Amino acid sequence: TLLVEHLDVSNEIFEPIIASPKYYHYRNRLDLKLKRTRDYGILIGFTPIEARKSVLPIDTCFIADKHIDAFIPQVKKEALAKLPEKYRMANLTIRTGDDGRTYWGGIGRRSTQLEEKDYLWTQIRGRKIFYSLDTFFQANLSILPELFNRLIAFDFWGPNTILYDLYGGVGLFSIGLIDNIQEAILIEENISSIKLAEYNKQFHKLDNLKILSGKVEDEFPKLLKKNKKSSQVVMIDPPRAGLSENAIDLILSAENINYILYLSCHPESLARDLKIFIDNNWKVQTIIPLDFFPRTKHIETLVLLQEESS
């Protein structure tokens, strides 16, 4: 509704919502707050928006993966044992993967950094994609196969296609689409995510995946000077705030970019950015809502844009 109200688009370009295979116990990551009590016990739970220094303690969470849900009591025991006396509050992260191994961190330096042997993973199109406690990764693993089925159904992939994977994280989209394209070029500024992206590349021996560490605004212009002949697709999965004005300007000024795939978890920033593209000769071809977050008000949206002259 927000996109229709703010943009000059028709309801007809909206595809049906892609449902999550899991309605409960779908989150592979849970972020909790720890608070020490006056009797030197601890509370672990969620923080109300209206009372940031309070903690609503939980023993279970129905949207968390079952392995995380079962792990919460153990986290309480381990956190109490590890918590330095000077700590009054801490932010905890619990995460799991396809094989059920579950880890937590948040107390002490590097507590969210896993060793290689402990990296978590999910399998996408026959390849394991590794991630860690401290890297961004999609929270609902169960819906990712549905997302990729829709992505690969687009007809512009081919042996001459170059994919620019902006804000590429650990390489989910580059690696998930690598068999359908000539080359993927991933740009990411988070050091932990770059480390995992390099690990994923080496694990799968992907010579046609290039990884660039840095900001999109700094690295993207260098690439556009080198790739002027191939068909080019930009994949954007930005932070919640959306794209910077500079990043949008770079994409708009680039030559030979035929399609943009924009994945967003924030309708407001998505609508803002799409309006700029529409006002600059790009057309929204399709909008695909995905129920990444069942039992909440949030939704993920995949948008395909095509340059009007393409």
C-alpha positions, -999 to +999 in steps of 0.1 A: +000+000+000+028+024+009+045+018-024+013+024-044+005+056-025+040+071-029+049+059-064+034+060-098+030+022-100+000+000-107-013-028-084-009-051-114+029-052-110+026-067-075+030-104-074+013-125-047+031-126-013+056-154-011+048-172+022+074-184+047+075-222+049+077-217+087+051-196+105+068-202+139+104-210+149+118-194+118+144-169+131+180-182+130+192-152+151+179-138+184+192-106+199+185-104+236+193-080+264+210-091+297+205-072+329+221-079+363+196-079+392+203-065+427+208-100+441+235-106+415+213-128+394+205-119+357+175-113+335+177-122+298+150-111+275+137-083+253+138-045+259+105-026+256+107+004+232+093+027+259+118+015+286+152+009+272+168+001+305+142-026+314+143-063+304+112-085+299+126-119+308+118-149+286+123-186+288+111-193+253+105-175+220+080-189+195+095-172+164+131-183+172+145-215+156+137-245+178+175-250+185+177-214+197+145-217+217+159-248+235+193-231+240+179-201+260+181-217+295+217-228+288+226-192+277+213-179+310+236-203+329+267-196+308+261-158+307+258-157+345+291-176+349+309-154+324+295-120+334+321-097+350+310-081+382+313-046+367+288-055+340+252-043+346+238-048+311+249-066+279+236-073+244+236-110+236+233-127+202+222-163+197+225-179+162+221-212+146+223-228+111+210-257+090+228-284+111+214-271+144+247-260+160+240-230+181+263-204+195+260-172+215+282-142+223+281-106+236+302-108+268+338-098+263+358-088+233+356-110+202+329-131+219+308-129+187+337-140+165+337-177+157+366-199+146+365-214+111+355-248+124+325-233+141+311-212+112+274-216+108+260-223+074+229-227+053+227-245+019+216-225-011+213-241-046+237-269-036+263-248-019+269-241+017+270-204+026+289-198+058+283-169+082+291-160+118+276-145+149+289-110+140+280-110+103+248-098+087+227-127+073+190-132+065+171-141+096+147-166+080+166-194+063+134-213+054+123-188+028+156-184+010+150-212-015+117-195-024+136-162-029+162-178-051+136-197-072+121-163-080+154-146-087+166-172-112+133-172-130+141-137-144+152-140-181+182-117-181+207-141-166+233-156-189+269-163-198+276-126-206+260-112-174+280-094-148+263-091-113+273-062-091+264-074-056+263-042-036+263-045+002+270-081-006+277-094+030+291-129+031+282-135-005+247-150-003+235-136-036+268-137-055+273-174-047+236-183-050+235-168-086+271-176-097+261-205-119+238-183-140+262-155-148+297-147-162+310-130-131+299-116-097+316-086-081+308-082-044+313-049-025+311-049+013+326-026+039+321-047+070+353-065+079+337-095+095+315-100+064+344-096+040+363-123+060+334-147+056+329-138+019+365-147+012+361-179+031+330-188+011+348-180-022+378-202-013+356-230+001+338-233-033+369-223-055+349-196-073+373-179-097+345-158-112+337-141-079+356-109-071+354-094-036+361-058-029+364-044+007+352-009+010+322+014+007+299+012-024+305+049-030+343+043-032+345+010-050+316+010-075+330+038-097+362+019-103+343-011-117+322+009-141+353+020-160+364-016-166+331-033-176+315-015-205+305-043-228+288-070-208+252-070-197+251-058-161+227-063-133+229-045-099+218-064-068+211-041-038+204-054-003+212-023+017+209-015+054+175-005+067+182+031+060+184+024+022+208+039-003+228+071+002+223+099-023+258+093-036+252+056-042+220+063-061+238+089-082+266+064-091+240+038-102+221+064-123+253+077-140+266+042-148+264+030-184+252-004-196+234-013-163+202-030-176+185-041-145+184-034-108+172-059-082+165-041-049+157-062-018+145-042+012+131-048+047+120-012+051+091+000+029+097+037+037+133+039+026+125+016-004+097+039-015+120+069-012+148+053-033+124+039-059+109+073-065+144+087-074+150+058-098+115+063-114+121+100-118+154+092-136+141+069-164+139+036-146+107+016-146+095-007-119+087-040-136+076-061-107+073-060-069+075-092-049+066-092-012+081-119+008+069-129+043+104-131+059+090-122+093+058-141+101+039-130+132+052-095+129+043-063+110+075-064+089+079-076+053+107-080+029+102-067-007+121-076-039+118-050-067+129-054-103+137-022-121+146-018-158+161+012-176+135+026-199+158+024-229+168-012-223 
